[in-house]
Amino acid sequence: MNWKVLDHVPVLLYILAAKTLILCLTFAGVKLYQKRRLDAKIQRLEAEKKQSEKKEN
């Protein structure tokens, strides 16, 4: 077995941790973007509903 590989284990763990952090932040960002988009769509639909109710009265 090549024991020199074990000298690089901390560096590999840091790389793995950084990659995991980047993936988690990306996932959270996508979820936040989707939520904002959905909220905007709901607001737009509610505004259209209010407008249609005003026109009927």
C-alpha distance matrix in Angstrom:
0.0 3.8 6.0 9.0 8.9 10.1 13.0 14.3 14.6 18.2 19.2 18.0 19.9 22.9 22.8 22.7 25.5 27.5 27.2 28.3 31.2 32.4 32.4 34.4 36.8 37.4 38.1 40.4 42.2 42.8 44.2 46.4 47.6 48.4 50.3 52.4 53.2 54.3 56.4 58.1 58.9 60.4 62.5 63.8 64.7 66.5 68.4 69.5 70.6 72.7 74.2 75.2 76.7 78.8 80.1 81.2 83.2
3.8 0.0 3.8 5.5 6.0 8.0 10.2 11.5 12.6 16.1 16.7 15.8 18.1 20.8 20.7 21.1 23.9 25.6 25.5 27.0 29.6 30.6 31.1 33.1 35.3 35.9 36.9 39.2 40.7 41.5 43.1 45.2 46.3 47.3 49.3 51.1 52.0 53.3 55.3 56.9 57.8 59.4 61.4 62.6 63.8 65.5 67.3 68.4 69.7 71.7 73.1 74.3 75.9 77.8 79.1 80.3 82.3
6.0 3.8 0.0 3.8 5.3 5.5 7.5 9.8 10.7 13.9 15.1 14.8 16.7 19.3 19.8 20.4 22.7 24.6 25.1 26.4 28.7 30.0 30.8 32.5 34.6 35.5 36.6 38.6 40.2 41.3 42.8 44.7 46.0 47.2 48.9 50.7 51.8 53.2 54.9 56.6 57.8 59.2 61.0 62.5 63.7 65.3 67.0 68.4 69.6 71.4 73.0 74.2 75.7 77.5 79.0 80.3 82.0
9.0 5.5 3.8 0.0 3.8 5.3 5.4 7.5 9.6 12.4 12.9 13.2 15.6 17.6 17.9 19.1 21.5 22.9 23.5 25.3 27.3 28.4 29.5 31.4 33.1 34.0 35.5 37.5 38.7 40.0 41.7 43.4 44.5 46.0 47.8 49.3 50.5 52.0 53.7 55.2 56.5 58.1 59.7 61.1 62.5 64.1 65.7 67.1 68.5 70.2 71.7 73.0 74.6 76.3 77.7 79.1 80.9
8.9 6.0 5.3 3.8 0.0 3.8 5.3 5.6 7.0 10.4 10.7 10.1 12.6 15.0 15.0 15.8 18.4 19.9 20.2 21.9 24.2 25.2 26.0 28.0 30.0 30.7 32.0 34.1 35.5 36.6 38.3 40.0 41.2 42.5 44.4 46.0 47.1 48.5 50.3 51.8 53.0 54.6 56.4 57.7 59.0 60.7 62.3 63.6 65.0 66.8 68.3 69.6 71.1 72.9 74.3 75.6 77.5
10.1 8.0 5.5 5.3 3.8 0.0 3.8 5.3 5.3 8.4 10.0 9.8 11.3 13.9 14.8 15.3 17.4 19.4 20.1 21.3 23.4 25.0 25.9 27.4 29.4 30.6 31.7 33.5 35.2 36.4 37.8 39.5 41.0 42.4 43.9 45.6 47.0 48.3 49.9 51.6 52.9 54.3 56.0 57.5 58.8 60.3 62.0 63.5 64.7 66.4 68.0 69.4 70.7 72.5 74.1 75.4 77.1
13.0 10.2 7.5 5.4 5.3 3.8 0.0 3.8 5.7 7.4 8.5 9.8 11.5 13.1 14.3 15.7 17.4 18.9 20.2 21.7 23.3 24.7 26.2 27.7 29.3 30.6 32.1 33.7 35.1 36.7 38.2 39.6 41.0 42.7 44.2 45.6 47.1 48.6 50.1 51.6 53.2 54.6 56.1 57.6 59.2 60.6 62.1 63.7 65.1 66.6 68.1 69.7 71.1 72.7 74.3 75.8 77.4
14.3 11.5 9.8 7.5 5.6 5.3 3.8 0.0 3.8 5.7 5.4 6.3 8.7 10.2 10.8 12.4 14.4 15.5 16.6 18.4 20.1 21.3 22.7 24.5 26.0 27.1 28.7 30.4 31.7 33.2 34.9 36.3 37.6 39.2 40.9 42.3 43.6 45.2 46.7 48.2 49.7 51.2 52.7 54.2 55.7 57.2 58.7 60.2 61.7 63.2 64.7 66.2 67.7 69.3 70.8 72.3 74.0
14.6 12.6 10.7 9.6 7.0 5.3 5.7 3.8 0.0 3.8 5.4 5.0 6.1 8.7 9.8 10.4 12.2 14.2 15.2 16.3 18.2 19.9 21.0 22.4 24.2 25.6 26.8 28.4 30.1 31.5 32.9 34.4 36.0 37.4 38.9 40.5 42.0 43.3 44.8 46.5 48.0 49.3 50.9 52.5 53.9 55.3 56.9 58.5 59.8 61.4 63.0 64.4 65.8 67.5 69.1 70.5 72.1
18.2 16.1 13.9 12.4 10.4 8.4 7.4 5.7 3.8 0.0 3.8 5.4 5.0 6.2 8.6 9.8 10.4 12.3 14.2 15.2 16.4 18.3 19.9 21.0 22.4 24.2 25.7 26.8 28.4 30.3 31.6 32.7 34.4 36.2 37.4 38.8 40.5 42.0 43.2 44.9 46.6 47.8 49.2 51.0 52.5 53.7 55.3 57.1 58.3 59.7 61.4 63.0 64.2 65.8 67.6 69.0 70.5
19.2 16.7 15.1 12.9 10.7 10.0 8.5 5.4 5.4 3.8 0.0 3.8 5.4 5.1 6.3 8.6 9.9 10.6 12.3 14.2 15.3 16.5 18.4 20.0 21.1 22.5 24.4 25.8 26.9 28.7 30.4 31.5 32.8 34.7 36.2 37.4 38.9 40.7 42.0 43.4 45.1 46.6 47.9 49.4 51.2 52.5 53.9 55.6 57.0 58.5 59.9 61.6 63.0 64.5 66.1 67.7 69.3
18.0 15.8 14.8 13.2 10.1 9.8 9.8 6.3 5.0 5.4 3.8 0.0 3.8 5.4 5.0 6.1 8.6 9.8 10.5 12.2 14.2 15.3 16.5 18.3 20.0 21.0 22.5 24.3 25.6 27.0 28.7 30.2 31.5 33.0 34.7 36.2 37.5 39.0 40.6 42.1 43.5 45.0 46.6 48.0 49.5 51.0 52.6 54.1 55.5 57.1 58.6 60.0 61.5 63.1 64.7 66.1 67.8
19.9 18.1 16.7 15.6 12.6 11.3 11.5 8.7 6.1 5.0 5.4 3.8 0.0 3.8 5.4 5.0 6.1 8.5 9.8 10.4 12.2 14.1 15.3 16.4 18.2 19.8 21.0 22.4 24.1 25.7 27.0 28.4 30.1 31.6 32.9 34.5 36.1 37.4 38.8 40.6 42.1 43.3 44.9 46.6 48.0 49.3 50.9 52.6 53.8 55.3 57.0 58.5 59.8 61.5 63.1 64.5 66.1
22.9 20.8 19.3 17.6 15.0 13.9 13.1 10.2 8.7 6.2 5.1 5.4 3.8 0.0 3.8 5.4 5.0 6.1 8.5 9.8 10.4 12.2 14.2 15.2 16.4 18.2 19.9 21.0 22.3 24.3 25.7 26.7 28.3 30.2 31.5 32.8 34.5 36.1 37.3 38.8 40.6 41.9 43.2 44.9 46.6 47.8 49.2 51.0 52.4 53.7 55.3 57.0 58.3 59.8 61.5 63.0 64.5
22.8 20.7 19.8 17.9 15.0 14.8 14.3 10.8 9.8 8.6 6.3 5.0 5.4 3.8 0.0 3.8 5.5 5.1 6.1 8.6 9.8 10.5 12.3 14.2 15.4 16.4 18.3 20.0 20.9 22.5 24.4 25.7 26.8 28.6 30.3 31.5 32.9 34.6 36.1 37.5 39.0 40.6 42.0 43.4 45.1 46.6 48.0 49.5 51.0 52.6 54.0 55.6 57.1 58.6 60.1 61.7 63.3
22.7 21.1 20.4 19.1 15.8 15.3 15.7 12.4 10.4 9.8 8.6 6.1 5.0 5.4 3.8 0.0 3.8 5.5 5.1 6.1 8.6 9.9 10.6 12.3 14.3 15.3 16.5 18.3 19.9 21.2 22.6 24.3 25.7 27.1 28.7 30.3 31.6 33.0 34.6 36.3 37.6 39.0 40.7 42.2 43.6 45.1 46.7 48.2 49.5 51.1 52.7 54.1 55.5 57.2 58.8 60.2 61.9
25.5 23.9 22.7 21.5 18.4 17.4 17.4 14.4 12.2 10.4 9.9 8.6 6.1 5.0 5.5 3.8 0.0 3.8 5.5 5.1 6.1 8.6 9.9 10.5 12.2 14.2 15.3 16.4 18.2 20.0 21.1 22.4 24.2 25.8 27.0 28.6 30.3 31.6 32.8 34.6 36.2 37.4 38.9 40.7 42.1 43.3 45.0 46.7 47.9 49.4 51.1 52.6 53.9 55.5 57.2 58.6 60.1
27.5 25.6 24.6 22.9 19.9 19.4 18.9 15.5 14.2 12.3 10.6 9.8 8.5 6.1 5.1 5.5 3.8 0.0 3.8 5.4 5.1 6.1 8.6 9.9 10.6 12.2 14.2 15.3 16.3 18.3 20.0 20.9 22.4 24.3 25.7 26.9 28.5 30.2 31.5 32.9 34.6 36.1 37.4 38.9 40.7 42.0 43.3 45.1 46.5 47.9 49.4 51.1 52.5 53.9 55.6 57.2 58.7
27.2 25.5 25.1 23.5 20.2 20.1 20.2 16.6 15.2 14.2 12.3 10.5 9.8 8.5 6.1 5.1 5.5 3.8 0.0 3.8 5.4 5.1 6.2 8.7 10.0 10.5 12.3 14.3 15.3 16.6 18.5 20.0 21.0 22.6 24.4 25.8 27.0 28.7 30.3 31.7 33.1 34.7 36.3 37.6 39.1 40.7 42.2 43.6 45.1 46.7 48.2 49.6 51.2 52.8 54.2 55.8 57.5
28.3 27.0 26.4 25.3 21.9 21.3 21.7 18.4 16.3 15.2 14.2 12.2 10.4 9.8 8.6 6.1 5.1 5.4 3.8 0.0 3.8 5.5 5.1 6.2 8.6 9.8 10.6 12.3 14.1 15.4 16.6 18.3 19.9 21.2 22.6 24.4 25.8 27.0 28.6 30.4 31.7 33.0 34.7 36.3 37.6 39.0 40.7 42.3 43.4 45.1 46.8 48.2 49.5 51.2 52.8 54.2 55.8
31.2 29.6 28.7 27.3 24.2 23.4 23.3 20.1 18.2 16.4 15.3 14.2 12.2 10.4 9.8 8.6 6.1 5.1 5.4 3.8 0.0 3.8 5.4 5.1 6.1 8.5 9.9 10.5 12.1 14.2 15.4 16.4 18.2 20.0 21.1 22.5 24.3 25.7 26.9 28.6 30.3 31.5 32.9 34.6 36.2 37.4 38.9 40.7 42.0 43.3 45.0 46.7 47.9 49.4 51.2 52.7 54.1
32.4 30.6 30.0 28.4 25.2 25.0 24.7 21.3 19.9 18.3 16.5 15.3 14.1 12.2 10.5 9.9 8.6 6.1 5.1 5.5 3.8 0.0 3.8 5.5 5.2 6.1 8.6 9.9 10.4 12.3 14.3 15.2 16.3 18.3 19.9 21.0 22.4 24.3 25.7 26.9 28.6 30.2 31.5 32.9 34.7 36.1 37.4 39.1 40.6 42.1 43.5 45.1 46.6 48.1 49.6 51.2 52.9
32.4 31.1 30.8 29.5 26.0 25.9 26.2 22.7 21.0 19.9 18.4 16.5 15.3 14.2 12.3 10.6 9.9 8.6 6.2 5.1 5.4 3.8 0.0 3.8 5.5 5.1 6.1 8.6 9.8 10.6 12.3 14.2 15.3 16.6 18.4 20.0 21.1 22.6 24.3 25.9 27.1 28.6 30.3 31.7 33.1 34.7 36.3 37.7 39.0 40.8 42.2 43.6 45.1 46.8 48.3 49.7 51.5
34.4 33.1 32.5 31.4 28.0 27.4 27.7 24.5 22.4 21.0 20.0 18.3 16.4 15.2 14.2 12.3 10.5 9.9 8.7 6.2 5.1 5.5 3.8 0.0 3.8 5.4 5.1 6.1 8.5 9.9 10.6 12.3 14.2 15.4 16.5 18.4 20.0 21.1 22.5 24.4 25.8 27.0 28.6 30.4 31.7 32.9 34.7 36.3 37.4 39.0 40.7 42.2 43.4 45.1 46.8 48.1 49.7
36.8 35.3 34.6 33.1 30.0 29.4 29.3 26.0 24.2 22.4 21.1 20.0 18.2 16.4 15.4 14.3 12.2 10.6 10.0 8.6 6.1 5.2 5.5 3.8 0.0 3.8 5.4 5.1 6.0 8.6 9.8 10.4 12.1 14.2 15.2 16.4 18.2 19.9 20.9 22.5 24.3 25.6 26.8 28.6 30.2 31.4 32.8 34.7 36.0 37.4 39.0 40.7 42.0 43.4 45.1 46.7 48.2
37.4 35.9 35.5 34.0 30.7 30.6 30.6 27.1 25.6 24.2 22.5 21.0 19.8 18.2 16.4 15.3 14.2 12.2 10.5 9.8 8.5 6.1 5.1 5.4 3.8 0.0 3.8 5.4 5.0 6.2 8.6 9.8 10.5 12.3 14.2 15.4 16.5 18.3 20.0 21.2 22.6 24.4 25.8 27.1 28.7 30.3 31.7 33.1 34.7 36.3 37.6 39.2 40.8 42.3 43.7 45.3 47.0
38.1 36.9 36.6 35.5 32.0 31.7 32.1 28.7 26.8 25.7 24.4 22.5 21.0 19.9 18.3 16.5 15.3 14.2 12.3 10.6 9.9 8.6 6.1 5.1 5.4 3.8 0.0 3.8 5.4 5.2 6.3 8.7 9.9 10.7 12.4 14.4 15.4 16.6 18.4 20.1 21.2 22.6 24.5 25.9 27.1 28.7 30.4 31.8 33.0 34.8 36.4 37.7 39.1 40.9 42.4 43.7 45.5
40.4 39.2 38.6 37.5 34.1 33.5 33.7 30.4 28.4 26.8 25.8 24.3 22.4 21.0 20.0 18.3 16.4 15.3 14.3 12.3 10.5 9.9 8.6 6.1 5.1 5.4 3.8 0.0 3.8 5.5 5.1 6.1 8.6 9.9 10.5 12.3 14.2 15.3 16.4 18.4 20.0 21.0 22.5 24.4 25.8 26.9 28.6 30.4 31.5 32.9 34.7 36.2 37.4 39.1 40.8 42.2 43.7
42.2 40.7 40.2 38.7 35.5 35.2 35.1 31.7 30.1 28.4 26.9 25.6 24.1 22.3 20.9 19.9 18.2 16.3 15.3 14.1 12.1 10.4 9.8 8.5 6.0 5.0 5.4 3.8 0.0 3.8 5.4 5.1 6.1 8.6 9.9 10.6 12.3 14.2 15.3 16.6 18.4 20.0 21.1 22.6 24.4 25.8 27.0 28.8 30.3 31.7 33.1 34.8 36.3 37.6 39.3 40.9 42.5
42.8 41.5 41.3 40.0 36.6 36.4 36.7 33.2 31.5 30.3 28.7 27.0 25.7 24.3 22.5 21.2 20.0 18.3 16.6 15.4 14.2 12.3 10.6 9.9 8.6 6.2 5.2 5.5 3.8 0.0 3.8 5.4 5.0 6.2 8.6 9.9 10.5 12.2 14.2 15.4 16.5 18.4 20.0 21.1 22.6 24.4 25.8 27.1 28.6 30.4 31.7 33.1 34.7 36.4 37.7 39.2 41.1
44.2 43.1 42.8 41.7 38.3 37.8 38.2 34.9 32.9 31.6 30.4 28.7 27.0 25.7 24.4 22.6 21.1 20.0 18.5 16.6 15.4 14.3 12.3 10.6 9.8 8.6 6.3 5.1 5.4 3.8 0.0 3.8 5.4 5.1 6.2 8.7 9.9 10.5 12.2 14.3 15.3 16.4 18.3 20.0 21.1 22.5 24.3 25.8 26.9 28.6 30.3 31.6 32.9 34.7 36.3 37.6 39.3
46.4 45.2 44.7 43.4 40.0 39.5 39.6 36.3 34.4 32.7 31.5 30.2 28.4 26.7 25.7 24.3 22.4 20.9 20.0 18.3 16.4 15.2 14.2 12.3 10.4 9.8 8.7 6.1 5.1 5.4 3.8 0.0 3.8 5.5 5.1 6.2 8.6 9.9 10.5 12.3 14.2 15.3 16.5 18.4 20.0 21.1 22.5 24.4 25.7 27.0 28.7 30.4 31.6 33.1 34.8 36.3 37.8
47.6 46.3 46.0 44.5 41.2 41.0 41.0 37.6 36.0 34.4 32.8 31.5 30.1 28.3 26.8 25.7 24.2 22.4 21.0 19.9 18.2 16.3 15.3 14.2 12.1 10.5 9.9 8.6 6.1 5.0 5.4 3.8 0.0 3.8 5.5 5.2 6.2 8.6 9.9 10.7 12.4 14.3 15.5 16.6 18.5 20.1 21.2 22.8 24.5 25.9 27.2 28.8 30.5 31.8 33.3 35.0 36.7
48.4 47.3 47.2 46.0 42.5 42.4 42.7 39.2 37.4 36.2 34.7 33.0 31.6 30.2 28.6 27.1 25.8 24.3 22.6 21.2 20.0 18.3 16.6 15.4 14.2 12.3 10.7 9.9 8.6 6.2 5.1 5.5 3.8 0.0 3.8 5.5 5.1 6.1 8.6 9.9 10.6 12.3 14.3 15.4 16.5 18.4 20.0 21.2 22.5 24.4 25.8 27.0 28.7 30.4 31.8 33.1 35.0
50.3 49.3 48.9 47.8 44.4 43.9 44.2 40.9 38.9 37.4 36.2 34.7 32.9 31.5 30.3 28.7 27.0 25.7 24.4 22.6 21.1 19.9 18.4 16.5 15.2 14.2 12.4 10.5 9.9 8.6 6.2 5.1 5.5 3.8 0.0 3.8 5.4 5.1 6.1 8.6 9.8 10.5 12.2 14.2 15.3 16.4 18.3 20.0 20.9 22.5 24.3 25.7 26.9 28.6 30.4 31.7 33.2
52.4 51.1 50.7 49.3 46.0 45.6 45.6 42.3 40.5 38.8 37.4 36.2 34.5 32.8 31.5 30.3 28.6 26.9 25.8 24.4 22.5 21.0 20.0 18.4 16.4 15.4 14.4 12.3 10.6 9.9 8.7 6.2 5.2 5.5 3.8 0.0 3.8 5.4 5.1 6.1 8.6 9.9 10.5 12.3 14.3 15.3 16.5 18.4 19.9 21.1 22.6 24.4 25.7 27.1 28.8 30.5 31.9
53.2 52.0 51.8 50.5 47.1 47.0 47.1 43.6 42.0 40.5 38.9 37.5 36.1 34.5 32.9 31.6 30.3 28.5 27.0 25.8 24.3 22.4 21.1 20.0 18.2 16.5 15.4 14.2 12.3 10.5 9.9 8.6 6.2 5.1 5.4 3.8 0.0 3.8 5.5 5.2 6.3 8.7 10.0 10.6 12.4 14.4 15.4 16.7 18.5 20.1 21.2 22.7 24.5 26.0 27.2 28.9 30.8
54.3 53.3 53.2 52.0 48.5 48.3 48.6 45.2 43.3 42.0 40.7 39.0 37.4 36.1 34.6 33.0 31.6 30.2 28.7 27.0 25.7 24.3 22.6 21.1 19.9 18.3 16.6 15.3 14.2 12.2 10.5 9.9 8.6 6.1 5.1 5.4 3.8 0.0 3.8 5.4 5.0 6.2 8.6 9.8 10.6 12.3 14.2 15.4 16.5 18.4 20.0 21.1 22.6 24.5 25.9 27.1 29.0
56.4 55.3 54.9 53.7 50.3 49.9 50.1 46.7 44.8 43.2 42.0 40.6 38.8 37.3 36.1 34.6 32.8 31.5 30.3 28.6 26.9 25.7 24.3 22.5 20.9 20.0 18.4 16.4 15.3 14.2 12.2 10.5 9.9 8.6 6.1 5.1 5.5 3.8 0.0 3.8 5.4 5.1 6.2 8.6 9.9 10.5 12.3 14.3 15.2 16.5 18.4 20.0 21.1 22.6 24.5 25.9 27.3
58.1 56.9 56.6 55.2 51.8 51.6 51.6 48.2 46.5 44.9 43.4 42.1 40.6 38.8 37.5 36.3 34.6 32.9 31.7 30.4 28.6 26.9 25.9 24.4 22.5 21.2 20.1 18.4 16.6 15.4 14.3 12.3 10.7 9.9 8.6 6.1 5.2 5.4 3.8 0.0 3.8 5.4 5.1 6.2 8.6 9.9 10.5 12.4 14.2 15.4 16.5 18.4 20.0 21.2 22.7 24.6 26.1
58.9 57.8 57.8 56.5 53.0 52.9 53.2 49.7 48.0 46.6 45.1 43.5 42.1 40.6 39.0 37.6 36.2 34.6 33.1 31.7 30.3 28.6 27.1 25.8 24.3 22.6 21.2 20.0 18.4 16.5 15.3 14.2 12.4 10.6 9.8 8.6 6.3 5.0 5.4 3.8 0.0 3.8 5.4 5.1 6.2 8.6 9.9 10.6 12.3 14.3 15.4 16.6 18.4 20.1 21.2 22.8 24.7
60.4 59.4 59.2 58.1 54.6 54.3 54.6 51.2 49.3 47.8 46.6 45.0 43.3 41.9 40.6 39.0 37.4 36.1 34.7 33.0 31.5 30.2 28.6 27.0 25.6 24.4 22.6 21.0 20.0 18.4 16.4 15.3 14.3 12.3 10.5 9.9 8.7 6.2 5.1 5.4 3.8 0.0 3.8 5.4 5.1 6.2 8.6 9.9 10.5 12.3 14.2 15.3 16.5 18.5 20.1 21.2 22.9
62.5 61.4 61.0 59.7 56.4 56.0 56.1 52.7 50.9 49.2 47.9 46.6 44.9 43.2 42.0 40.7 38.9 37.4 36.3 34.7 32.9 31.5 30.3 28.6 26.8 25.8 24.5 22.5 21.1 20.0 18.3 16.5 15.5 14.3 12.2 10.5 10.0 8.6 6.2 5.1 5.4 3.8 0.0 3.8 5.5 5.1 6.1 8.6 9.8 10.6 12.3 14.3 15.3 16.6 18.5 20.1 21.4
63.8 62.6 62.5 61.1 57.7 57.5 57.6 54.2 52.5 51.0 49.4 48.0 46.6 44.9 43.4 42.2 40.7 38.9 37.6 36.3 34.6 32.9 31.7 30.4 28.6 27.1 25.9 24.4 22.6 21.1 20.0 18.4 16.6 15.4 14.2 12.3 10.6 9.8 8.6 6.2 5.1 5.4 3.8 0.0 3.8 5.5 5.1 6.2 8.6 9.9 10.6 12.4 14.3 15.4 16.7 18.6 20.3
64.7 63.8 63.7 62.5 59.0 58.8 59.2 55.7 53.9 52.5 51.2 49.5 48.0 46.6 45.1 43.6 42.1 40.7 39.1 37.6 36.2 34.7 33.1 31.7 30.2 28.7 27.1 25.8 24.4 22.6 21.1 20.0 18.5 16.5 15.3 14.3 12.4 10.6 9.9 8.6 6.2 5.1 5.5 3.8 0.0 3.8 5.4 5.1 6.1 8.7 9.8 10.5 12.3 14.3 15.4 16.6 18.7
66.5 65.5 65.3 64.1 60.7 60.3 60.6 57.2 55.3 53.7 52.5 51.0 49.3 47.8 46.6 45.1 43.3 42.0 40.7 39.0 37.4 36.1 34.7 32.9 31.4 30.3 28.7 26.9 25.8 24.4 22.5 21.1 20.1 18.4 16.4 15.3 14.4 12.3 10.5 9.9 8.6 6.2 5.1 5.5 3.8 0.0 3.8 5.4 5.0 6.2 8.6 9.9 10.5 12.4 14.3 15.4 16.8
68.4 67.3 67.0 65.7 62.3 62.0 62.1 58.7 56.9 55.3 53.9 52.6 50.9 49.2 48.0 46.7 45.0 43.3 42.2 40.7 38.9 37.4 36.3 34.7 32.8 31.7 30.4 28.6 27.0 25.8 24.3 22.5 21.2 20.0 18.3 16.5 15.4 14.2 12.3 10.5 9.9 8.6 6.1 5.1 5.4 3.8 0.0 3.8 5.4 5.1 6.2 8.7 9.9 10.6 12.5 14.4 15.6
69.5 68.4 68.4 67.1 63.6 63.5 63.7 60.2 58.5 57.1 55.6 54.1 52.6 51.0 49.5 48.2 46.7 45.1 43.6 42.3 40.7 39.1 37.7 36.3 34.7 33.1 31.8 30.4 28.8 27.1 25.8 24.4 22.8 21.2 20.0 18.4 16.7 15.4 14.3 12.4 10.6 9.9 8.6 6.2 5.1 5.4 3.8 0.0 3.8 5.5 5.0 6.2 8.6 9.9 10.6 12.4 14.5
70.6 69.7 69.6 68.5 65.0 64.7 65.1 61.7 59.8 58.3 57.0 55.5 53.8 52.4 51.0 49.5 47.9 46.5 45.1 43.4 42.0 40.6 39.0 37.4 36.0 34.7 33.0 31.5 30.3 28.6 26.9 25.7 24.5 22.5 20.9 19.9 18.5 16.5 15.2 14.2 12.3 10.5 9.8 8.6 6.1 5.0 5.4 3.8 0.0 3.8 5.4 5.2 6.2 8.7 10.0 10.7 12.6
72.7 71.7 71.4 70.2 66.8 66.4 66.6 63.2 61.4 59.7 58.5 57.1 55.3 53.7 52.6 51.1 49.4 47.9 46.7 45.1 43.3 42.1 40.8 39.0 37.4 36.3 34.8 32.9 31.7 30.4 28.6 27.0 25.9 24.4 22.5 21.1 20.1 18.4 16.5 15.4 14.3 12.3 10.6 9.9 8.7 6.2 5.1 5.5 3.8 0.0 3.8 5.5 5.1 6.2 8.7 10.0 10.8
74.2 73.1 73.0 71.7 68.3 68.0 68.1 64.7 63.0 61.4 59.9 58.6 57.0 55.3 54.0 52.7 51.1 49.4 48.2 46.8 45.0 43.5 42.2 40.7 39.0 37.6 36.4 34.7 33.1 31.7 30.3 28.7 27.2 25.8 24.3 22.6 21.2 20.0 18.4 16.5 15.4 14.2 12.3 10.6 9.8 8.6 6.2 5.0 5.4 3.8 0.0 3.8 5.4 5.1 6.3 8.8 10.1
75.2 74.3 74.2 73.0 69.6 69.4 69.7 66.2 64.4 63.0 61.6 60.0 58.5 57.0 55.6 54.1 52.6 51.1 49.6 48.2 46.7 45.1 43.6 42.2 40.7 39.2 37.7 36.2 34.8 33.1 31.6 30.4 28.8 27.0 25.7 24.4 22.7 21.1 20.0 18.4 16.6 15.3 14.3 12.4 10.5 9.9 8.7 6.2 5.2 5.5 3.8 0.0 3.8 5.4 5.1 6.3 8.9
76.7 75.9 75.7 74.6 71.1 70.7 71.1 67.7 65.8 64.2 63.0 61.5 59.8 58.3 57.1 55.5 53.9 52.5 51.2 49.5 47.9 46.6 45.1 43.4 42.0 40.8 39.1 37.4 36.3 34.7 32.9 31.6 30.5 28.7 26.9 25.7 24.5 22.6 21.1 20.0 18.4 16.5 15.3 14.3 12.3 10.5 9.9 8.6 6.2 5.1 5.4 3.8 0.0 3.8 5.5 5.2 6.5
78.8 77.8 77.5 76.3 72.9 72.5 72.7 69.3 67.5 65.8 64.5 63.1 61.5 59.8 58.6 57.2 55.5 53.9 52.8 51.2 49.4 48.1 46.8 45.1 43.4 42.3 40.9 39.1 37.6 36.4 34.7 33.1 31.8 30.4 28.6 27.1 26.0 24.5 22.6 21.2 20.1 18.5 16.6 15.4 14.3 12.4 10.6 9.9 8.7 6.2 5.1 5.4 3.8 0.0 3.8 5.4 5.3
80.1 79.1 79.0 77.7 74.3 74.1 74.3 70.8 69.1 67.6 66.1 64.7 63.1 61.5 60.1 58.8 57.2 55.6 54.2 52.8 51.2 49.6 48.3 46.8 45.1 43.7 42.4 40.8 39.3 37.7 36.3 34.8 33.3 31.8 30.4 28.8 27.2 25.9 24.5 22.7 21.2 20.1 18.5 16.7 15.4 14.3 12.5 10.6 10.0 8.7 6.3 5.1 5.5 3.8 0.0 3.8 5.5
81.2 80.3 80.3 79.1 75.6 75.4 75.8 72.3 70.5 69.0 67.7 66.1 64.5 63.0 61.7 60.2 58.6 57.2 55.8 54.2 52.7 51.2 49.7 48.1 46.7 45.3 43.7 42.2 40.9 39.2 37.6 36.3 35.0 33.1 31.7 30.5 28.9 27.1 25.9 24.6 22.8 21.2 20.1 18.6 16.6 15.4 14.4 12.4 10.7 10.0 8.8 6.3 5.2 5.4 3.8 0.0 3.8
83.2 82.3 82.0 80.9 77.5 77.1 77.4 74.0 72.1 70.5 69.3 67.8 66.1 64.5 63.3 61.9 60.1 58.7 57.5 55.8 54.1 52.9 51.5 49.7 48.2 47.0 45.5 43.7 42.5 41.1 39.3 37.8 36.7 35.0 33.2 31.9 30.8 29.0 27.3 26.1 24.7 22.9 21.4 20.3 18.7 16.8 15.6 14.5 12.6 10.8 10.1 8.9 6.5 5.3 5.5 3.8 0.0
